[in-house]
Amino acid sequence: MPSRLGVKINELRRARGLTLDQLAKATDSSKSYMWEIENKEVARPSAEKLDKIAGALGVTSAFLIDASQDHPTEAVEDTAFYRKYQKADPTIKAKLKRILDVLDDDNEE
């Protein structure tokens, strides 16, 4: 029986349309390692690996290990997005800011 962590990772991966192989590549892991995390009773990825998995799935590592939350809230997804934004190249940040400006302009009309 898989761990609660494994179930969450599996459900999020599938909801985002990712294959096991795609998630493994996004987290610098092997496919077999990701399979073990999703399917073994005891899943104990390192904090660094958990952070990579969470980032690839658009959530926080805190959400993944929190047994009381089954589905990510908007706040969890916003936090994950902001963390990704913080790590982004300045060029990407500038593009995102321009996109947000355009969307804000559309709301004012």
Secondary structure as UniProt FT lines:
FT   HELIX           4..15
FT   TURN            16..17
FT   HELIX           20..26
FT   TURN            27..28
FT   HELIX           31..39
FT   HELIX           47..57
FT   HELIX           61..65
FT   TURN            67..68
FT   HELIX           74..87
FT   HELIX           90..108
//
